[in-house]
Amino acid sequence: MSELTNLIIGIVVLILGIPIGSFLAKMTKDEQKLGQKWFKLIIIIAVLGAIINLIAGNDVLLFGFLFITVVTGMNLRKK
C-alpha cells in the first residue's frame, strides 16, 4: 500500500510540474533565449539521473529528476 501511495503522490507532483513550468516560462521570457543550451543540458542530466534512479529503485530521486525534466521542458516549449 505504501508503494502505491508513493507512486500516486509522485505522479500528482509530476502533473503539477506542467502548470509550474508554464508559469515560469511566462515570467522569465528574457532568460529563455539566453539559456536554451543550459535548459537542454539540464534536461539531459535530469533524464540520465531519472534512468539511474529507476534502475537503483530510488523513487524519491526518480520523481525529483522527472519533475526537473517536466518543468524545464515546459520552459523550452514556451519559446
C-alpha positions in Angstrom: 0.0 0.0 0.0 2.8 2.4 0.8 4.4 1.8 -2.6 1.2 2.6 -4.4 0.7 5.8 -2.3 4.3 6.9 -3.2 3.6 6.3 -6.8 0.3 8.3 -6.8 2.0 11.2 -5.0 4.9 11.2 -7.5 2.5 11.2 -10.4 0.5 14.1 -8.9 3.7 16.1 -8.4 4.8 15.5 -12.0 1.4 16.7 -13.2 1.8 19.8 -11.1 5.1 20.4 -12.9 3.2 21.3 -16.1 1.4 24.5 -14.8 4.5 25.4 -12.7 6.7 25.2 -15.9 4.2 27.2 -17.9 4.1 29.9 -15.2 7.9 30.1 -15.0 8.1 30.3 -18.8 5.7 33.3 -18.8 7.6 35.0 -16.0 11.1 34.5 -17.4 10.9 35.2 -21.2 14.1 37.1 -21.4 16.2 34.2 -19.8 14.7 31.7 -22.2 16.6 32.9 -25.2 19.9 33.2 -23.4 19.7 29.9 -21.5 18.4 27.5 -24.1 21.6 25.5 -24.3 21.6 25.3 -20.5 18.0 24.2 -20.4 18.8 21.4 -22.8 21.8 20.3 -20.7 19.7 20.3 -17.5 17.1 18.1 -19.3 19.8 15.6 -20.4 21.3 15.4 -16.9 17.8 15.1 -15.3 16.8 12.3 -17.7 20.1 10.4 -17.0 19.5 10.9 -13.3 16.0 9.5 -13.6 17.2 6.5 -15.6 19.9 5.8 -13.0 17.5 6.1 -10.1 14.9 3.9 -11.9 17.5 1.2 -12.1 18.6 1.8 -8.5 15.0 1.8 -7.2 15.1 5.2 -5.6 11.7 6.6 -6.2 12.2 10.0 -4.5 15.2 10.9 -6.7 13.5 9.4 -9.8 10.4 11.7 -9.4 12.6 14.6 -8.5 14.6 14.3 -11.7 11.4 13.8 -13.7 9.9 16.9 -12.1 13.0 18.9 -13.2 12.7 17.5 -16.7 9.0 18.4 -16.9 9.4 22.0 -15.6 12.5 22.7 -17.8 10.8 21.1 -20.8 7.8 23.4 -20.4 10.2 26.3 -20.3 11.8 25.3 -23.6 8.4 24.6 -25.2 7.2 28.2 -24.4 9.6 30.0 -26.8 
